[in-house]
């Protein structure tokens, strides 16, 4: 569920972020966010972190498509 919410949020904010950043820099930032979220899931294995990381991964994955 949080993956889909992250995708929805990405659809709303990606256009605004692209006005301030280049597409390349935005993709690098989102890739780093998703990588750190996956690493945190691997290390900590907390339920609340799972929700937050799934949201971040969903938002970064949907932003790649823009």
C-alpha positions as a LaTeX table, in Angstrom:
\begin{tabular}{lrrr}
\hline
Residue & $x$ (\AA) & $y$ (\AA) & $z$ (\AA) \\
\hline
Unk1 & 0.00 & 0.00 & 0.00 \\
Unk2 & 2.76 & 2.46 & 0.85 \\
Unk3 & 4.50 & 1.70 & $-2.45$ \\
Unk4 & 1.42 & 2.97 & $-4.30$ \\
Unk5 & 1.15 & 6.03 & $-2.07$ \\
Unk6 & 4.81 & 6.77 & $-2.77$ \\
Unk7 & 4.11 & 6.49 & $-6.50$ \\
Unk8 & 1.21 & 8.94 & $-6.16$ \\
Unk9 & 3.36 & 11.41 & $-4.25$ \\
Unk10 & 6.10 & 11.08 & $-6.86$ \\
Unk11 & 3.62 & 11.95 & $-9.57$ \\
Unk12 & 2.72 & 15.11 & $-7.71$ \\
Unk13 & 6.20 & 16.35 & $-6.81$ \\
Unk14 & 8.45 & 15.15 & $-9.63$ \\
Unk15 & 7.40 & 17.93 & $-12.00$ \\
Unk16 & 8.17 & 20.55 & $-9.35$ \\
Unk17 & 11.54 & 18.96 & $-8.60$ \\
Unk18 & 12.42 & 18.88 & $-12.30$ \\
Unk19 & 11.96 & 22.65 & $-12.45$ \\
Unk20 & 14.69 & 23.04 & $-9.83$ \\
Unk21 & 17.03 & 20.17 & $-10.77$ \\
Unk22 & 18.25 & 18.51 & $-13.92$ \\
Unk23 & 16.78 & 15.14 & $-14.79$ \\
Unk24 & 20.14 & 13.44 & $-14.35$ \\
Unk25 & 20.65 & 14.84 & $-10.83$ \\
Unk26 & 17.10 & 13.96 & $-9.83$ \\
Unk27 & 17.54 & 10.37 & $-11.01$ \\
Unk28 & 20.80 & 10.05 & $-9.12$ \\
Unk29 & 19.19 & 11.41 & $-5.95$ \\
Unk30 & 16.20 & 9.08 & $-6.18$ \\
Unk31 & 18.47 & 6.14 & $-6.93$ \\
Unk32 & 20.52 & 6.92 & $-3.81$ \\
Unk33 & 17.36 & 7.24 & $-1.71$ \\
Unk34 & 16.08 & 3.87 & $-2.92$ \\
Unk35 & 19.47 & 2.23 & $-2.35$ \\
Unk36 & 19.72 & 3.58 & 1.19 \\
Unk37 & 16.15 & 2.47 & 1.92 \\
Unk38 & 16.93 & $-1.08$ & 0.76 \\
Unk39 & 20.14 & $-1.13$ & 2.77 \\
Unk40 & 18.30 & 0.06 & 5.88 \\
Unk41 & 15.70 & $-2.67$ & 5.40 \\
Unk42 & 18.44 & $-5.26$ & 5.17 \\
Unk43 & 20.24 & $-4.06$ & 8.29 \\
Unk44 & 17.48 & $-3.08$ & 10.72 \\
Unk45 & 14.40 & $-5.22$ & 9.86 \\
Unk46 & 11.90 & $-2.99$ & 11.69 \\
Unk47 & 8.20 & $-2.89$ & 10.82 \\
Unk48 & 7.92 & 0.89 & 10.80 \\
Unk49 & 11.03 & 1.14 & 8.67 \\
Unk50 & 9.44 & $-1.28$ & 6.20 \\
Unk51 & 6.55 & 1.12 & 5.65 \\
Unk52 & 8.83 & 4.14 & 5.27 \\
Unk53 & 11.27 & 2.37 & 2.97 \\
Unk54 & 8.46 & 0.99 & 0.80 \\
Unk55 & 7.09 & 4.52 & 0.46 \\
Unk56 & 10.53 & 5.87 & $-0.54$ \\
Unk57 & 11.12 & 3.06 & $-3.02$ \\
Unk58 & 7.71 & 3.60 & $-4.56$ \\
Unk59 & 8.27 & 7.32 & $-4.93$ \\
Unk60 & 11.74 & 6.90 & $-6.40$ \\
Unk61 & 10.70 & 4.16 & $-8.80$ \\
Unk62 & 7.78 & 6.17 & $-10.15$ \\
Unk63 & 9.97 & 9.24 & $-10.55$ \\
Unk64 & 12.30 & 7.30 & $-12.88$ \\
Unk65 & 9.56 & 7.16 & $-15.50$ \\
Unk66 & 9.24 & 10.92 & $-15.92$ \\
\hline
\end{tabular}
